[in-house]
Structure formats: structure tokens, C-alpha cells
Amino acid sequence: MELFHATSPDNIPSITRNNFDWRRSVRTKFGEGVSFSPNAGYANLHCNRSNPLRRAMFVVKVLFNSSCSGHSTMKLPFLADTSTG
């Protein structure tokens, strides 16, 4: 799936060199991890607001098996229990 991730331009070298790393996340509105959105405007809306004039947008192809709605207290790893009905 093609998704968007907005961030500070200062993060571009680290992301391009090391990929997205949830351990480097500072703001975790949706819990620990890296968030992506299918909507560029939504990704931009939740980008670092401390510098509203300078932002970078990554368009990435993300392969995933399942997803969930996050919240600020969510911890990694999120493992859904699919063994019960």
C-alpha cells in the first residue's frame, strides 16, 4: 500500500540512511511506532507543529498484514490474538 509520512526535514538523513525506526520516535500520539497515512494532508496535519513552514513528506510502499487504531499509551509490539474467536 502506498502511504505518507510527514516529518521534519532534519530527519531526512536518518530515515534515508537507517529506514524508519520506531525507537527514534519522539512524539507518539498514536502509541510507540511509526505512523503512516493513506492521506498526505492528514499526515501533514500531524507532523511536528513546532516548525510549520518546513516539512518533509515521504511516500512509501508499506507491506502489512494487519492494522489497528493507535492511542498515546499503546506499547510495542502489538500482537493481535487471532487464536480466539
C-alpha positions as CSV (number, residue, x, y, z in Angstrom):
1,M,0.0,0.0,0.0
2,E,1.3,3.5,-0.8
3,L,1.3,5.6,2.3
4,F,2.5,9.0,3.5
5,H,4.8,10.0,6.4
6,A,5.4,13.7,7.2
7,T,8.4,14.7,9.3
8,S,10.9,17.5,9.9
9,P,13.5,17.9,7.2
10,D,16.1,17.3,9.9
11,N,15.0,13.7,9.9
12,I,15.6,13.0,6.2
13,P,19.2,11.9,6.5
14,S,18.5,9.5,9.4
15,I,15.4,8.0,7.7
16,T,17.1,7.5,4.3
17,R,20.2,6.0,5.9
18,N,18.5,3.8,8.6
19,N,14.9,3.5,7.5
20,F,12.0,4.3,9.8
21,D,12.9,3.3,13.3
22,W,10.1,3.5,15.9
23,R,12.8,3.7,18.7
24,R,13.7,7.2,17.5
25,S,10.1,8.5,17.7
26,V,9.7,11.5,20.0
27,R,6.0,12.3,19.5
28,T,3.8,9.2,19.9
29,K,0.2,10.4,19.5
30,F,-0.8,7.0,18.3
31,G,1.5,5.0,20.5
32,E,5.0,3.7,20.1
33,G,5.8,3.2,16.5
34,V,5.9,5.0,13.1
35,S,2.6,6.2,11.8
36,F,1.7,6.3,8.1
37,S,-1.5,7.6,6.4
38,P,-3.1,7.0,3.1
39,N,-3.9,10.7,3.1
40,A,-1.0,13.2,2.6
41,G,-3.0,16.0,4.1
42,Y,-3.7,14.0,7.3
43,A,0.0,13.0,7.6
44,N,1.0,16.7,7.2
45,L,-1.6,17.8,9.8
46,H,0.0,15.5,12.4
47,C,3.6,16.5,11.5
48,N,5.8,18.4,14.0
49,R,4.0,21.7,14.6
50,S,7.0,23.4,16.2
51,N,8.2,24.4,12.7
52,P,5.1,24.7,10.5
53,L,6.9,26.1,7.5
54,R,9.5,23.4,6.9
55,R,8.3,19.8,6.5
56,A,9.3,16.8,4.5
57,M,6.9,14.1,3.1
58,F,7.9,10.5,2.5
59,V,5.7,8.5,0.1
60,V,6.5,4.9,0.9
61,K,5.2,1.4,-0.1
62,V,4.3,-0.4,3.1
63,L,3.6,-4.1,3.3
64,F,1.5,-5.1,6.3
65,N,-0.6,-8.0,7.5
66,S,-3.0,-6.1,9.8
67,S,-3.5,-2.7,11.3
68,C,-5.2,-1.2,14.3
69,S,-6.2,2.2,15.7
70,G,-3.5,3.5,18.0
71,H,-3.6,5.7,21.1
72,S,-0.9,7.5,23.0
73,T,-0.4,4.8,25.7
74,M,-0.1,1.9,23.3
75,K,3.2,-0.1,23.6
76,L,5.0,-2.2,21.1
77,P,4.8,-4.9,20.0
78,F,1.1,-5.0,19.2
79,L,0.2,-8.7,18.6
80,A,-3.4,-9.4,17.9
81,D,-4.5,-12.7,19.4
82,T,-6.2,-14.5,16.4
83,S,-6.4,-17.8,18.2
84,T,-9.7,-17.0,19.9
85,G,-12.9,-16.2,18.1
